[in-house]
Amino acid sequence: MKSSVPETALELVAVSRSFGRNEAVKDVSLAVMPGEIVCLVGHSGCGKSSLLRIISGIDRQDRGVVRLRGREVAGPDVFVEPELRNIGFMFQDYALFPHLNVEENLRFGLRGMARKEMDQRVAMILDLVGLGALTGRYPHMLSGGEQQRVALARALAPEPDLLLMDEPFSNLDRGLREKLRHDTLSLLKSLGTTVVMVTHDPEEALSAGNKVVLMRAGAVVQSGSAYDIYDRPASAYAADFFTAFNKLPGTVRHGRIETPIGAFATALPEGSSATAYIRPHEIALEADANGAGTIRERLMMGEIEQLTVEVPGLAEPLRVRLMQRPPLDVARVAIRVRNEAVLSFPRD
């Protein structure tokens, strides 16, 4: 009887890789389903790119197993060469061949295909990425965005089972980066392409993937949907990585962490030292001559205003971001925070 469990596009089981004493990848297990876009995110040196190289076959793990569509391609007694894994790889610097024009760059990865089929495939892919008019141009004649699209087209041309992308938008200006990211990911989703993308940008990771995998020092810290990992970070590190917080030290009493701006529910042990984490936009201010907070600085940031609010008992002032600006003559404010908006973690 055929199993009803869907086949994974990619499966990593306890994968590890060391370079001398440096453990670049530590016991990483991960499953990627067909059509998923998974973002590996973390600070430089956390092991993201090393993991991508292991998946592609450019590098070989010391321990663990790599499977593609249920087939083992790297393990204790198995190693399938990169060119036999049917994986597309899009590098950070695009790695286009400078002596080949756009069409020739695409044809390079299709060698062995019948000429007529190759012509049809190249024309279709160039049309998909909007480069049909640039087929005769060489890489130095293209803008950064055009080079990025050529690199994407070349990676997609052989119809890979899995597309690996290593910081694919990092070399572009911010405005262009956001547009190309949106256009590229929309195309990949429409094609049903399975993607593992490396990025160090928290915003990019949250907005791009079906699944976000946060790494630190070679290990997976937390994985889940963007909403899971942002709303319910499993550690202070995960919370800090994705957004800025006000951090208020306190002590746990009767199931609540007591701070200078209020007491908030927590599951941390009674009597323990803890830190309440509060995002700047989760704080509400009300004009109150007897309020605990004093506005010390206001910074206009377009559609929002950032305020620095001093509170007795806090070593650091609160950072508050508001859509509705308090009147300029307001200095003293009462501070309101929803209990469910407060995260709490043990204090080191």
N, C-alpha and C positions, 0 to 999 in steps of 0.2 A: 504494500500500500504506500502510495507516495505521500511524503511528509507535507503537512500544511504550513510548516515553518518556512518563510521566504529565505532564499539563498542570499547570503551577504555578498556585497560587491567586494568588500575588503574586510579581512579579519586579522588583527594582530593579537598574539597570545604571549604575554610575559616577555616582550621583546626588550633586550638590553644591549648596550654598546658602550665600550670604554676605549679611551685613547690614553694609554699609560694609566695614571692614577685618576684621570678625569672620567667620571661616569656621565657620558653625554646623554644616554637614554637609560632609564631605570625601570625595568619591569612594567613596560607599558602594554596594556591590553585595550583594544578598541575594535568596535564593529561599525562598519559603514554600510548602510542599505543602498540598493540600486536607486539612483536618482537623487540621493542626498547630497547636499553641499555642507561639508564639515570644515570648520575653521579651527586650525591649531593656532593658539595665541599665547603670548608670553613675552617676557623681556628678552633682550638679546642674550644668546648663550644658554637658553633654557632647554634646548634640544629639539626645537621644532624642525629646523632644516635637516638635522641629522636623521630624524625620523622619516622625513620625506625621501632622503637618499636611500634609506633602507627599504622603503616601500618600492621605490623605482628599481632597485637592484644595483644602483651605482655604488652602494656600500653594502656590506654584509654584517648582520647582527652577530654578537657573540653568543647570545642565548635567545631562545624563543622561536616562534613560528609566524610566518607571513602566509596568508592564503588569499587568493584572488578568485572570486566566484566559486568558492569551495575547494579550489585546487591549491595544494601547498606549492609555493614557489620559492620559499626559503625556510630551511629548518636544519636540524642536526645532520641529516643525510641528503638534503635536497637543496639545489641552488639553480634556479632558472635565470639565464642571462637576461639583462634588461631589454634587449631587442625582441625577446620572445614572450614578454609579459603583456603586450598590447596596452601599454600605458603611455599617455601623452604627458609631456613635461613642459611647463611654461616657466622659464627662468626669470629672475628679477631683472636681469639686464637684456632679456629677450633673446640673446644669442643668435641673432640673424646672421646668415652668411653674407658678408659685405660685397662679395664678388657676384652674387646671384640676385636677380631682380625678384619682385614680389612673387610672380608666378613660379619661378624656378625654386624659390625657397619652399613653396608648398609642394612642388613635385619631388623635392629631395626625399621627403618622408614617404613617398608613394612608389618608390622603385620596386619593380616586380609586378606592378599592376598593369593590366592591358592598357594600351594607349587610349583607346576610346573611353574606357571606364575612368582612366586618370583625368582625361580632359573634362568629363562630366563632373567628376568629383571636385576638381579645382574650381570650375566655374560656379558650382553650387555653393561651396564654402566661401569664396570671395564675395558672392552675392549676399550671403548671410551676414557677413561682417561689414558690408558696405564698401568694399574695396575693388569692385569690378573695373573702375576707371583707372586704377593705379597699377595694373599688372606689370607694366614694363619698367616701373621705377625701382631704383636701388635703395637700400636702407638709408644711405646718407641723404637721399632726396625726400625723405619722409619726416613728418613731425613725430614727436614722442607718442602721441595718441595713435597715429597711423602705424608706427612700429609695433605698438602694443597689440593692435588688431591683427597685424600680420603674424605675430608670434602666436596669438590665439588661434588664428586660422590654420597655421602649420601644425599646431598641437592637435586640432580637431580633425584634420584631413584624413588620417588613417582610421577614423571611427574607433577611438580607444574605449576600452571597458572602463577606464578610470583616468581622470585628468588631474595631475598634480600641478599646483600653482604656488610658486615661491615668491611672496611679496610682489604680486604682479602689477600693482598700481603705485608702488612707493616712489617711482622715479618721475611721477607726473605732478604738475601743479595742482593745488587743492581743488579748484573749480573743475578742472578737466578730470581729475581723479574721481570725483564723485559721480560725474556723468558717465564716464567709461565703466566704472564699477557697476553702476545701475544697468547700463546697456549690456555689459558682458554677462552679468549674472542672470538678467532676464532671458538672454539668448540661451544660456546653459540650462536654465530651468525649462524653457520651452522645448529643448532638445532631449530633456531627460538625462543629461550627462551627470555621471557621478563624479564629484569633485572633492578633493582634499586640498585646502588652501592654507598657506602659512601667512600670518600677518602679526605685526607687533602693535597694531592700532586697535584699541578696545572698541571704538565706535564701528570700525569696519567689521570686526568679528561679530558684534551684536546684530548688525544690520544685514550681513551677507549670508549667514549660514542657517541651515536647519538645526545644526548642532554646533555648539561651541565647546572646544576642549582647551582648558587652561592648563599650561604647563609651568613648572618651576623646577630648576636644577635637574632636568632630565625626567621628571616624574609628572604624571597627571594629577593635578590638584583637585579639579572638579570638571565634570562634563554634564551637558544637558542643553535644553533649549535656551535661547537668549533670555527669555523671560525667567526661566528657572535660575540661571546663573546670576542674573542681575537682581532679581527680587529676593532670592534666597541663597546668598553666598554662604558657602560652608565654612569659611574661615575669614579671618581679618585680611589675609593676603588677597583672597578672591574679591572681597569687598573693595579693598583699596585699588585693585588693578583697574576696575571698570568705572570708577567715579570718585570724586573728591567727597570727603566726609568731614563734618565737625565731630571731634572725638572728645567725649566728656567722661572723665574718670569718675567712678562711683563705687559704692559698696552694695552688695545684694542683701536686702532685708525683707523678709516675709514675701519672697517671690518677686520683688521689684528692685531694680537698680536705682539707687537714690543719687540724684545729681543736683547741681545748683539751679536747674531750670525745671525740675520735676522728677517724679519717680515713674519708672516704666517697667512693665511686666517683662520678666526674663525667666528662662529655665536654668540659669546658672546656679551653682550650689550656694546655699545660705552662708552669708558671712564672707563670701569670696570677693576679691578685688576684681572689678570689671571695667570695661569701657563701653559706653553707649555710642553707637555710630548713627549720626543723623545727617542726611543729605541736605545741602543748603536750600533746595527748593521745597523741602518738606516742612520748613519752619514758617509759621504765620506770625505777623506782627500786628498789634493794635495800638493806636495812639492812647497812651495812659500816663498821666502825670505822675502816678505812683508806681508805674511799671518797673520791673527789675532791670530792663535793658536800656542802654544809652547808645544811640546811633553816633558813631565816631567818624564814619566815612561812607560816602555814597559814590558808586562808580556806574556811570551810564554805559550799558552794553547793548544798545539797540532796543530790541523788544523786551528785554529784561533789565532790571537794575540790581546790582550787587551791593549789599550793605554790610558794613562791619559793625557789629553790635557788642558792646562791652557789658559783661555781666559779673556782678560781685561773686567771688568764689571760683571763677574760671581763670586759669592762667593765660589762656588764649581766647581772644574775642571770637564770637560766632560769625561765620560767613553765611549770609542769607541772600537768596535770589528770589526776586518777586516779579511777577508779571504786572501787578498793579502797584504803582509807586506811592509811598506815603507822601503827604504834603511836605514841602521843603522846610516848613517851620516846626515839624515834629521832631523832637529829640529823644523823649522818653517813651518807651514802648513796653507793652506786655507781650510775653512770648508764649505761643501756643504750638504744641507738637502732637500729632495724632500718635497714640501709643503703638499702633500697628506699623508706623513708619520708622520705628526705632529698632535697630539691630544691636545685639550685645555680644561681646566676646570677652574671654578671660584676659585680664591685664598681665602682660609679661612682667 
